[in-house]
Amino acid sequence: MNKDQVQGSAKQVAGKVQQKAGEMVNSKEQQVKGVARQIDGNVQKSYGNAKEALKDR
């Protein structure tokens, strides 16, 4: 597991928490920021997965 995979996963979790917090306080802005952070984390994690796949060749 490389740092991009770890950081990407952490961003996904943080985004989910931010999204749920936004739902609890009825803040569309926080919900959208949370979803955006989740997407950013998913992209970073996918990049890390690709790096690992290439390293294993």
HUVENGI-V462657 format. One record per pair of residues at least 12 apart in sequence whose C-alpha atoms are under 6 Angstrom apart, sorted by the first residue. I is the first residue (numbers start at 1). J is the second residue. Records with the same first field share a line. If there is no record, write none. Layout:
BEGIN
I=J, J
END
This chain:
BEGIN
4=44, 45, 48
5=45, 48
8=41, 42, 44, 45
11=41
12=38, 41
15=34, 35, 37, 38
16=34
18=34
19=31, 34
END
